[in-house]
Amino acid sequence: QVQLVESGGGLVQSGDSLRLSCVVSGFTVDHWTIGWFRQAPGKKREEISCIGTTEGDIYYADSAKGRFSITRDKAKNALFLQMDNLKSEDTAIYYCAADQRFNVGSYYMCGRRTATHWGQGTQVTVAS
């Protein structure tokens, strides 16, 4: 059974940092394309960053470039999102997602905002 469990969210001040974690089970974290998405109240879900199964296949949304960094740890079977210089507009529920389909890379997953499996989300609130 595939599971994705996020953690690390919380209430922080503008300019602070947070590191989100997503521990996965039922698959190996570097065998599927996997990524982070978020949804703010009253807004559509948006992509943040996705990482594919081939080296160098990483996508960042414009809103994440220069401030966020996606990494994965095979030993921990986990995905991480380091978020620096947080802003009030980063307030949202953050979701970890994975796609088990063959030939789905980071640009496809993030660009289409699509995945076959989703976590339950973790709340990030940035106070200005």
Disulfide bonds with the S-S distance in Angstrom:
Cys22-Cys96 2.14
Cys50-Cys110 2.09
